[in-house]
Amino acid sequence: MIVVGNSIISDDIAEQCFGCDLGCCKGACCVEGDSGAPLLESEVEVIEAVLGEVWAEMSPEGREAVERQGVAVRDSEGDLGTPLVTGGACAYAIRTAAGTLCAIERVYRQAPQESELKRRGFPKPVSCHLYPIRVEDYGEFTAVNYHQWDICRAARGQGEPLYRAMREPLVRRFGQEWYDELLQEIQNREHE
């Protein structure tokens, strides 16, 4: 375990490699599961603000789900998440020839710098951006773990260690200073 500030980070984040391969999984993480992608309270307002930019890219089923449920929902445990369409896919998921993609991310990649998405630095919900890293807040501390879902088996052991592969979303979620401290802790362990 690695400790950075009030975060307890699984050793897997430093040791395990991961390389997302959309060609293998076809974006199954946007479709599978019992609830939508976890959302931070602050992300609800952002999604509301950028929804106009994303609306036309969403599927008709996704638009209907958002109209019916709102941009975010609470699950049975009270946690915020993205709404789901009938059948379980995230309301913001779109199906393409390459697989299932995030409508928010697709619009973000094509958006001009002055767009609301770019201005807010919101390529997609941070939990999606971080996946397969899952963050759980326990009040006094935050747990940062590697979620090993069977649908991602082709990605395991590929690419770079998680802390490198997920640098951008880790910085987005925790900040550059936190990430720099994580790097230092990992380097210290390597020299022990």
Biotite code that builds the C-alpha atoms (Angstrom):
import biotite.structure as struc

atoms = struc.array([
    struc.Atom([0.000, 0.000, 0.000], chain_id="A", res_id=1, res_name="MET", atom_name="CA", element="C"),
    struc.Atom([1.137, 3.530, -0.793], chain_id="A", res_id=2, res_name="ILE", atom_name="CA", element="C"),
    struc.Atom([-0.014, 6.559, 1.183], chain_id="A", res_id=3, res_name="VAL", atom_name="CA", element="C"),
    struc.Atom([-0.221, 10.019, -0.399], chain_id="A", res_id=4, res_name="VAL", atom_name="CA", element="C"),
    struc.Atom([-1.952, 12.637, 1.719], chain_id="A", res_id=5, res_name="GLY", atom_name="CA", element="C"),
    struc.Atom([-5.211, 11.050, 2.856], chain_id="A", res_id=6, res_name="ASN", atom_name="CA", element="C"),
    struc.Atom([-5.184, 8.564, -0.061], chain_id="A", res_id=7, res_name="SER", atom_name="CA", element="C"),
    struc.Atom([-4.426, 4.890, 0.405], chain_id="A", res_id=8, res_name="ILE", atom_name="CA", element="C"),
    struc.Atom([-3.282, 3.523, -2.946], chain_id="A", res_id=9, res_name="ILE", atom_name="CA", element="C"),
    struc.Atom([-3.176, -0.157, -3.823], chain_id="A", res_id=10, res_name="SER", atom_name="CA", element="C"),
    struc.Atom([0.241, -1.549, -4.741], chain_id="A", res_id=11, res_name="ASP", atom_name="CA", element="C"),
    struc.Atom([-1.390, -2.694, -7.983], chain_id="A", res_id=12, res_name="ASP", atom_name="CA", element="C"),
    struc.Atom([-1.471, 0.922, -9.193], chain_id="A", res_id=13, res_name="ILE", atom_name="CA", element="C"),
    struc.Atom([2.349, 0.920, -9.151], chain_id="A", res_id=14, res_name="ALA", atom_name="CA", element="C"),
    struc.Atom([2.902, -2.669, -10.220], chain_id="A", res_id=15, res_name="GLU", atom_name="CA", element="C"),
    struc.Atom([0.222, -3.738, -12.702], chain_id="A", res_id=16, res_name="GLN", atom_name="CA", element="C"),
    struc.Atom([0.244, -2.802, -16.381], chain_id="A", res_id=17, res_name="CYS", atom_name="CA", element="C"),
    struc.Atom([-2.914, -1.994, -18.286], chain_id="A", res_id=18, res_name="PHE", atom_name="CA", element="C"),
    struc.Atom([-3.565, -1.033, -21.890], chain_id="A", res_id=19, res_name="GLY", atom_name="CA", element="C"),
    struc.Atom([-7.201, -0.463, -22.791], chain_id="A", res_id=20, res_name="CYS", atom_name="CA", element="C"),
    struc.Atom([-8.007, -2.205, -26.082], chain_id="A", res_id=21, res_name="ASP", atom_name="CA", element="C"),
    struc.Atom([-11.328, -1.043, -27.507], chain_id="A", res_id=22, res_name="LEU", atom_name="CA", element="C"),
    struc.Atom([-10.859, -3.511, -30.345], chain_id="A", res_id=23, res_name="GLY", atom_name="CA", element="C"),
    struc.Atom([-11.177, -6.394, -27.877], chain_id="A", res_id=24, res_name="CYS", atom_name="CA", element="C"),
    struc.Atom([-13.772, -5.188, -25.400], chain_id="A", res_id=25, res_name="CYS", atom_name="CA", element="C"),
    struc.Atom([-15.817, -2.965, -27.756], chain_id="A", res_id=26, res_name="LYS", atom_name="CA", element="C"),
    struc.Atom([-16.458, -0.516, -24.873], chain_id="A", res_id=27, res_name="GLY", atom_name="CA", element="C"),
    struc.Atom([-18.213, -3.055, -22.675], chain_id="A", res_id=28, res_name="ALA", atom_name="CA", element="C"),
    struc.Atom([-17.576, -0.941, -19.551], chain_id="A", res_id=29, res_name="CYS", atom_name="CA", element="C"),
    struc.Atom([-20.137, 1.584, -20.908], chain_id="A", res_id=30, res_name="CYS", atom_name="CA", element="C"),
    struc.Atom([-22.759, -1.154, -21.249], chain_id="A", res_id=31, res_name="VAL", atom_name="CA", element="C"),
    struc.Atom([-22.166, -3.762, -18.522], chain_id="A", res_id=32, res_name="GLU", atom_name="CA", element="C"),
    struc.Atom([-22.891, -3.387, -14.818], chain_id="A", res_id=33, res_name="GLY", atom_name="CA", element="C"),
    struc.Atom([-25.717, -2.788, -12.396], chain_id="A", res_id=34, res_name="ASP", atom_name="CA", element="C"),
    struc.Atom([-25.538, 0.998, -12.296], chain_id="A", res_id=35, res_name="SER", atom_name="CA", element="C"),
    struc.Atom([-24.151, 3.906, -14.270], chain_id="A", res_id=36, res_name="GLY", atom_name="CA", element="C"),
    struc.Atom([-20.670, 5.359, -14.043], chain_id="A", res_id=37, res_name="ALA", atom_name="CA", element="C"),
    struc.Atom([-19.960, 6.896, -10.624], chain_id="A", res_id=38, res_name="PRO", atom_name="CA", element="C"),
    struc.Atom([-20.198, 10.702, -10.574], chain_id="A", res_id=39, res_name="LEU", atom_name="CA", element="C"),
    struc.Atom([-18.851, 13.346, -8.228], chain_id="A", res_id=40, res_name="LEU", atom_name="CA", element="C"),
    struc.Atom([-21.395, 15.878, -6.946], chain_id="A", res_id=41, res_name="GLU", atom_name="CA", element="C"),
    struc.Atom([-19.489, 18.605, -8.820], chain_id="A", res_id=42, res_name="SER", atom_name="CA", element="C"),
    struc.Atom([-19.827, 16.715, -12.114], chain_id="A", res_id=43, res_name="GLU", atom_name="CA", element="C"),
    struc.Atom([-23.634, 16.937, -12.132], chain_id="A", res_id=44, res_name="VAL", atom_name="CA", element="C"),
    struc.Atom([-23.536, 20.723, -12.646], chain_id="A", res_id=45, res_name="GLU", atom_name="CA", element="C"),
    struc.Atom([-20.879, 20.317, -15.344], chain_id="A", res_id=46, res_name="VAL", atom_name="CA", element="C"),
    struc.Atom([-22.918, 17.723, -17.247], chain_id="A", res_id=47, res_name="ILE", atom_name="CA", element="C"),
    struc.Atom([-25.971, 19.997, -17.026], chain_id="A", res_id=48, res_name="GLU", atom_name="CA", element="C"),
    struc.Atom([-23.892, 22.871, -18.432], chain_id="A", res_id=49, res_name="ALA", atom_name="CA", element="C"),
    struc.Atom([-22.440, 20.870, -21.344], chain_id="A", res_id=50, res_name="VAL", atom_name="CA", element="C"),
    struc.Atom([-25.486, 18.777, -22.191], chain_id="A", res_id=51, res_name="LEU", atom_name="CA", element="C"),
    struc.Atom([-26.443, 21.104, -25.038], chain_id="A", res_id=52, res_name="GLY", atom_name="CA", element="C"),
    struc.Atom([-23.114, 20.414, -26.756], chain_id="A", res_id=53, res_name="GLU", atom_name="CA", element="C"),
    struc.Atom([-23.482, 16.644, -26.339], chain_id="A", res_id=54, res_name="VAL", atom_name="CA", element="C"),
    struc.Atom([-27.224, 16.189, -26.956], chain_id="A", res_id=55, res_name="TRP", atom_name="CA", element="C"),
    struc.Atom([-27.121, 15.683, -30.731], chain_id="A", res_id=56, res_name="ALA", atom_name="CA", element="C"),
    struc.Atom([-24.347, 13.047, -30.416], chain_id="A", res_id=57, res_name="GLU", atom_name="CA", element="C"),
    struc.Atom([-26.317, 10.970, -27.893], chain_id="A", res_id=58, res_name="MET", atom_name="CA", element="C"),
    struc.Atom([-28.482, 8.051, -28.966], chain_id="A", res_id=59, res_name="SER", atom_name="CA", element="C"),
    struc.Atom([-32.270, 8.567, -28.979], chain_id="A", res_id=60, res_name="PRO", atom_name="CA", element="C"),
    struc.Atom([-32.473, 6.079, -26.084], chain_id="A", res_id=61, res_name="GLU", atom_name="CA", element="C"),
    struc.Atom([-29.842, 8.032, -24.157], chain_id="A", res_id=62, res_name="GLY", atom_name="CA", element="C"),
    struc.Atom([-31.665, 11.326, -24.676], chain_id="A", res_id=63, res_name="ARG", atom_name="CA", element="C"),
    struc.Atom([-34.913, 9.720, -23.530], chain_id="A", res_id=64, res_name="GLU", atom_name="CA", element="C"),
    struc.Atom([-33.204, 8.312, -20.410], chain_id="A", res_id=65, res_name="ALA", atom_name="CA", element="C"),
    struc.Atom([-31.813, 11.750, -19.505], chain_id="A", res_id=66, res_name="VAL", atom_name="CA", element="C"),
    struc.Atom([-35.184, 13.418, -20.139], chain_id="A", res_id=67, res_name="GLU", atom_name="CA", element="C"),
    struc.Atom([-36.878, 10.853, -17.887], chain_id="A", res_id=68, res_name="ARG", atom_name="CA", element="C"),
    struc.Atom([-34.223, 10.443, -15.157], chain_id="A", res_id=69, res_name="GLN", atom_name="CA", element="C"),
    struc.Atom([-32.107, 13.600, -15.296], chain_id="A", res_id=70, res_name="GLY", atom_name="CA", element="C"),
    struc.Atom([-28.373, 13.907, -16.026], chain_id="A", res_id=71, res_name="VAL", atom_name="CA", element="C"),
    struc.Atom([-27.524, 11.862, -12.917], chain_id="A", res_id=72, res_name="ALA", atom_name="CA", element="C"),
    struc.Atom([-29.293, 9.379, -10.648], chain_id="A", res_id=73, res_name="VAL", atom_name="CA", element="C"),
    struc.Atom([-28.774, 7.925, -7.192], chain_id="A", res_id=74, res_name="ARG", atom_name="CA", element="C"),
    struc.Atom([-28.453, 4.173, -6.945], chain_id="A", res_id=75, res_name="ASP", atom_name="CA", element="C"),
    struc.Atom([-29.886, 1.977, -4.189], chain_id="A", res_id=76, res_name="SER", atom_name="CA", element="C"),
    struc.Atom([-26.918, 2.854, -1.959], chain_id="A", res_id=77, res_name="GLU", atom_name="CA", element="C"),
    struc.Atom([-27.348, 6.597, -2.514], chain_id="A", res_id=78, res_name="GLY", atom_name="CA", element="C"),
    struc.Atom([-24.323, 6.969, -4.781], chain_id="A", res_id=79, res_name="ASP", atom_name="CA", element="C"),
    struc.Atom([-24.498, 9.291, -7.797], chain_id="A", res_id=80, res_name="LEU", atom_name="CA", element="C"),
    struc.Atom([-24.096, 7.832, -11.250], chain_id="A", res_id=81, res_name="GLY", atom_name="CA", element="C"),
    struc.Atom([-24.985, 8.302, -14.866], chain_id="A", res_id=82, res_name="THR", atom_name="CA", element="C"),
    struc.Atom([-28.510, 7.250, -15.860], chain_id="A", res_id=83, res_name="PRO", atom_name="CA", element="C"),
    struc.Atom([-28.988, 4.002, -17.751], chain_id="A", res_id=84, res_name="LEU", atom_name="CA", element="C"),
    struc.Atom([-31.109, 3.244, -20.777], chain_id="A", res_id=85, res_name="VAL", atom_name="CA", element="C"),
    struc.Atom([-33.360, 0.198, -20.796], chain_id="A", res_id=86, res_name="THR", atom_name="CA", element="C"),
    struc.Atom([-31.008, -2.742, -21.134], chain_id="A", res_id=87, res_name="GLY", atom_name="CA", element="C"),
    struc.Atom([-28.246, -1.299, -18.974], chain_id="A", res_id=88, res_name="GLY", atom_name="CA", element="C"),
    struc.Atom([-26.058, 0.928, -21.169], chain_id="A", res_id=89, res_name="ALA", atom_name="CA", element="C"),
    struc.Atom([-24.998, 4.340, -19.895], chain_id="A", res_id=90, res_name="CYS", atom_name="CA", element="C"),
    struc.Atom([-27.255, 7.089, -21.277], chain_id="A", res_id=91, res_name="ALA", atom_name="CA", element="C"),
    struc.Atom([-24.156, 8.838, -22.675], chain_id="A", res_id=92, res_name="TYR", atom_name="CA", element="C"),
    struc.Atom([-22.930, 5.704, -24.496], chain_id="A", res_id=93, res_name="ALA", atom_name="CA", element="C"),
    struc.Atom([-23.162, 5.563, -28.267], chain_id="A", res_id=94, res_name="ILE", atom_name="CA", element="C"),
    struc.Atom([-22.657, 2.540, -30.453], chain_id="A", res_id=95, res_name="ARG", atom_name="CA", element="C"),
    struc.Atom([-20.273, 2.824, -33.402], chain_id="A", res_id=96, res_name="THR", atom_name="CA", element="C"),
    struc.Atom([-18.633, 0.381, -35.789], chain_id="A", res_id=97, res_name="ALA", atom_name="CA", element="C"),
    struc.Atom([-15.566, 0.407, -33.500], chain_id="A", res_id=98, res_name="ALA", atom_name="CA", element="C"),
    struc.Atom([-17.620, -0.351, -30.397], chain_id="A", res_id=99, res_name="GLY", atom_name="CA", element="C"),
    struc.Atom([-19.365, 1.605, -27.684], chain_id="A", res_id=100, res_name="THR", atom_name="CA", element="C"),
    struc.Atom([-17.979, 5.081, -27.040], chain_id="A", res_id=101, res_name="LEU", atom_name="CA", element="C"),
    struc.Atom([-18.824, 7.999, -24.751], chain_id="A", res_id=102, res_name="CYS", atom_name="CA", element="C"),
    struc.Atom([-20.810, 10.758, -26.486], chain_id="A", res_id=103, res_name="ALA", atom_name="CA", element="C"),
    struc.Atom([-19.309, 13.323, -24.114], chain_id="A", res_id=104, res_name="ILE", atom_name="CA", element="C"),
    struc.Atom([-15.767, 12.256, -24.966], chain_id="A", res_id=105, res_name="GLU", atom_name="CA", element="C"),
    struc.Atom([-16.475, 12.116, -28.693], chain_id="A", res_id=106, res_name="ARG", atom_name="CA", element="C"),
    struc.Atom([-17.802, 15.697, -28.691], chain_id="A", res_id=107, res_name="VAL", atom_name="CA", element="C"),
    struc.Atom([-14.949, 16.847, -26.425], chain_id="A", res_id=108, res_name="TYR", atom_name="CA", element="C"),
    struc.Atom([-12.313, 15.545, -28.855], chain_id="A", res_id=109, res_name="ARG", atom_name="CA", element="C"),
    struc.Atom([-13.893, 17.458, -31.745], chain_id="A", res_id=110, res_name="GLN", atom_name="CA", element="C"),
    struc.Atom([-14.890, 20.604, -29.837], chain_id="A", res_id=111, res_name="ALA", atom_name="CA", element="C"),
    struc.Atom([-13.174, 23.968, -30.370], chain_id="A", res_id=112, res_name="PRO", atom_name="CA", element="C"),
    struc.Atom([-11.122, 25.375, -27.494], chain_id="A", res_id=113, res_name="GLN", atom_name="CA", element="C"),
    struc.Atom([-13.842, 27.905, -26.613], chain_id="A", res_id=114, res_name="GLU", atom_name="CA", element="C"),
    struc.Atom([-16.483, 25.194, -26.105], chain_id="A", res_id=115, res_name="SER", atom_name="CA", element="C"),
    struc.Atom([-17.925, 24.676, -22.641], chain_id="A", res_id=116, res_name="GLU", atom_name="CA", element="C"),
    struc.Atom([-16.539, 21.124, -22.564], chain_id="A", res_id=117, res_name="LEU", atom_name="CA", element="C"),
    struc.Atom([-12.974, 22.305, -23.270], chain_id="A", res_id=118, res_name="LYS", atom_name="CA", element="C"),
    struc.Atom([-13.302, 25.353, -21.009], chain_id="A", res_id=119, res_name="ARG", atom_name="CA", element="C"),
    struc.Atom([-14.297, 23.093, -18.133], chain_id="A", res_id=120, res_name="ARG", atom_name="CA", element="C"),
    struc.Atom([-11.729, 20.395, -19.038], chain_id="A", res_id=121, res_name="GLY", atom_name="CA", element="C"),
    struc.Atom([-14.399, 17.704, -19.020], chain_id="A", res_id=122, res_name="PHE", atom_name="CA", element="C"),
    struc.Atom([-13.635, 14.919, -21.516], chain_id="A", res_id=123, res_name="PRO", atom_name="CA", element="C"),
    struc.Atom([-15.991, 12.532, -19.655], chain_id="A", res_id=124, res_name="LYS", atom_name="CA", element="C"),
    struc.Atom([-16.822, 11.690, -16.028], chain_id="A", res_id=125, res_name="PRO", atom_name="CA", element="C"),
    struc.Atom([-13.590, 11.269, -14.088], chain_id="A", res_id=126, res_name="VAL", atom_name="CA", element="C"),
    struc.Atom([-14.549, 7.746, -12.962], chain_id="A", res_id=127, res_name="SER", atom_name="CA", element="C"),
    struc.Atom([-14.695, 6.708, -16.636], chain_id="A", res_id=128, res_name="CYS", atom_name="CA", element="C"),
    struc.Atom([-11.463, 8.551, -17.410], chain_id="A", res_id=129, res_name="HIS", atom_name="CA", element="C"),
    struc.Atom([-9.732, 6.721, -14.535], chain_id="A", res_id=130, res_name="LEU", atom_name="CA", element="C"),
    struc.Atom([-11.051, 3.253, -15.249], chain_id="A", res_id=131, res_name="TYR", atom_name="CA", element="C"),
    struc.Atom([-9.803, 0.594, -14.307], chain_id="A", res_id=132, res_name="PRO", atom_name="CA", element="C"),
    struc.Atom([-8.788, 2.640, -11.289], chain_id="A", res_id=133, res_name="ILE", atom_name="CA", element="C"),
    struc.Atom([-11.658, 3.036, -8.849], chain_id="A", res_id=134, res_name="ARG", atom_name="CA", element="C"),
    struc.Atom([-11.716, 5.718, -6.170], chain_id="A", res_id=135, res_name="VAL", atom_name="CA", element="C"),
    struc.Atom([-13.820, 5.328, -3.029], chain_id="A", res_id=136, res_name="GLU", atom_name="CA", element="C"),
    struc.Atom([-14.135, 8.117, -0.469], chain_id="A", res_id=137, res_name="ASP", atom_name="CA", element="C"),
    struc.Atom([-14.430, 6.928, 3.126], chain_id="A", res_id=138, res_name="TYR", atom_name="CA", element="C"),
    struc.Atom([-14.473, 10.357, 4.786], chain_id="A", res_id=139, res_name="GLY", atom_name="CA", element="C"),
    struc.Atom([-11.141, 10.246, 6.588], chain_id="A", res_id=140, res_name="GLU", atom_name="CA", element="C"),
    struc.Atom([-9.338, 8.619, 3.686], chain_id="A", res_id=141, res_name="PHE", atom_name="CA", element="C"),
    struc.Atom([-9.739, 7.849, -0.010], chain_id="A", res_id=142, res_name="THR", atom_name="CA", element="C"),
    struc.Atom([-9.049, 4.365, -1.365], chain_id="A", res_id=143, res_name="ALA", atom_name="CA", element="C"),
    struc.Atom([-7.477, 4.144, -4.834], chain_id="A", res_id=144, res_name="VAL", atom_name="CA", element="C"),
    struc.Atom([-7.709, 0.591, -6.206], chain_id="A", res_id=145, res_name="ASN", atom_name="CA", element="C"),
    struc.Atom([-7.291, -1.400, -9.392], chain_id="A", res_id=146, res_name="TYR", atom_name="CA", element="C"),
    struc.Atom([-10.668, -2.853, -10.374], chain_id="A", res_id=147, res_name="HIS", atom_name="CA", element="C"),
    struc.Atom([-10.084, -6.096, -12.254], chain_id="A", res_id=148, res_name="GLN", atom_name="CA", element="C"),
    struc.Atom([-13.280, -6.646, -14.205], chain_id="A", res_id=149, res_name="TRP", atom_name="CA", element="C"),
    struc.Atom([-13.418, -9.717, -16.435], chain_id="A", res_id=150, res_name="ASP", atom_name="CA", element="C"),
    struc.Atom([-14.380, -7.635, -19.493], chain_id="A", res_id=151, res_name="ILE", atom_name="CA", element="C"),
    struc.Atom([-10.908, -6.018, -19.345], chain_id="A", res_id=152, res_name="CYS", atom_name="CA", element="C"),
    struc.Atom([-8.878, -9.233, -19.284], chain_id="A", res_id=153, res_name="ARG", atom_name="CA", element="C"),
    struc.Atom([-7.281, -8.491, -22.697], chain_id="A", res_id=154, res_name="ALA", atom_name="CA", element="C"),
    struc.Atom([-5.921, -5.199, -21.308], chain_id="A", res_id=155, res_name="ALA", atom_name="CA", element="C"),
    struc.Atom([-4.242, -6.707, -18.241], chain_id="A", res_id=156, res_name="ARG", atom_name="CA", element="C"),
    struc.Atom([-0.488, -6.881, -18.444], chain_id="A", res_id=157, res_name="GLY", atom_name="CA", element="C"),
    struc.Atom([-0.469, -4.649, -21.536], chain_id="A", res_id=158, res_name="GLN", atom_name="CA", element="C"),
    struc.Atom([0.863, -1.110, -21.848], chain_id="A", res_id=159, res_name="GLY", atom_name="CA", element="C"),
    struc.Atom([2.378, 0.762, -18.932], chain_id="A", res_id=160, res_name="GLU", atom_name="CA", element="C"),
    struc.Atom([1.968, 0.498, -15.167], chain_id="A", res_id=161, res_name="PRO", atom_name="CA", element="C"),
    struc.Atom([-1.384, 1.963, -14.142], chain_id="A", res_id=162, res_name="LEU", atom_name="CA", element="C"),
    struc.Atom([0.128, 5.048, -12.487], chain_id="A", res_id=163, res_name="TYR", atom_name="CA", element="C"),
    struc.Atom([1.740, 5.980, -15.820], chain_id="A", res_id=164, res_name="ARG", atom_name="CA", element="C"),
    struc.Atom([-1.079, 4.862, -18.110], chain_id="A", res_id=165, res_name="ALA", atom_name="CA", element="C"),
    struc.Atom([-3.588, 6.829, -16.024], chain_id="A", res_id=166, res_name="MET", atom_name="CA", element="C"),
    struc.Atom([-1.440, 9.908, -15.378], chain_id="A", res_id=167, res_name="ARG", atom_name="CA", element="C"),
    struc.Atom([-3.839, 12.390, -16.984], chain_id="A", res_id=168, res_name="GLU", atom_name="CA", element="C"),
    struc.Atom([-6.986, 11.248, -15.135], chain_id="A", res_id=169, res_name="PRO", atom_name="CA", element="C"),
    struc.Atom([-5.068, 10.858, -11.849], chain_id="A", res_id=170, res_name="LEU", atom_name="CA", element="C"),
    struc.Atom([-3.862, 14.460, -12.154], chain_id="A", res_id=171, res_name="VAL", atom_name="CA", element="C"),
    struc.Atom([-7.377, 15.540, -13.105], chain_id="A", res_id=172, res_name="ARG", atom_name="CA", element="C"),
    struc.Atom([-8.858, 13.814, -10.029], chain_id="A", res_id=173, res_name="ARG", atom_name="CA", element="C"),
    struc.Atom([-6.181, 14.504, -7.423], chain_id="A", res_id=174, res_name="PHE", atom_name="CA", element="C"),
    struc.Atom([-3.948, 17.295, -8.779], chain_id="A", res_id=175, res_name="GLY", atom_name="CA", element="C"),
    struc.Atom([-0.362, 17.530, -9.997], chain_id="A", res_id=176, res_name="GLN", atom_name="CA", element="C"),
    struc.Atom([1.134, 17.827, -6.511], chain_id="A", res_id=177, res_name="GLU", atom_name="CA", element="C"),
    struc.Atom([-0.576, 14.584, -5.430], chain_id="A", res_id=178, res_name="TRP", atom_name="CA", element="C"),
    struc.Atom([0.623, 12.813, -8.577], chain_id="A", res_id=179, res_name="TYR", atom_name="CA", element="C"),
    struc.Atom([4.197, 14.066, -8.089], chain_id="A", res_id=180, res_name="ASP", atom_name="CA", element="C"),
    struc.Atom([4.134, 12.730, -4.530], chain_id="A", res_id=181, res_name="GLU", atom_name="CA", element="C"),
    struc.Atom([2.828, 9.370, -5.820], chain_id="A", res_id=182, res_name="LEU", atom_name="CA", element="C"),
    struc.Atom([5.735, 9.224, -8.291], chain_id="A", res_id=183, res_name="LEU", atom_name="CA", element="C"),
    struc.Atom([8.197, 9.991, -5.500], chain_id="A", res_id=184, res_name="GLN", atom_name="CA", element="C"),
    struc.Atom([6.737, 7.249, -3.289], chain_id="A", res_id=185, res_name="GLU", atom_name="CA", element="C"),
    struc.Atom([6.960, 4.723, -6.129], chain_id="A", res_id=186, res_name="ILE", atom_name="CA", element="C"),
    struc.Atom([10.559, 5.735, -6.902], chain_id="A", res_id=187, res_name="GLN", atom_name="CA", element="C"),
    struc.Atom([11.472, 5.439, -3.214], chain_id="A", res_id=188, res_name="ASN", atom_name="CA", element="C"),
    struc.Atom([10.073, 1.904, -3.155], chain_id="A", res_id=189, res_name="ARG", atom_name="CA", element="C"),
    struc.Atom([12.035, 0.942, -6.264], chain_id="A", res_id=190, res_name="GLU", atom_name="CA", element="C"),
    struc.Atom([15.286, 2.029, -4.577], chain_id="A", res_id=191, res_name="HIS", atom_name="CA", element="C"),
    struc.Atom([14.676, 0.144, -1.333], chain_id="A", res_id=192, res_name="GLU", atom_name="CA", element="C"),
])
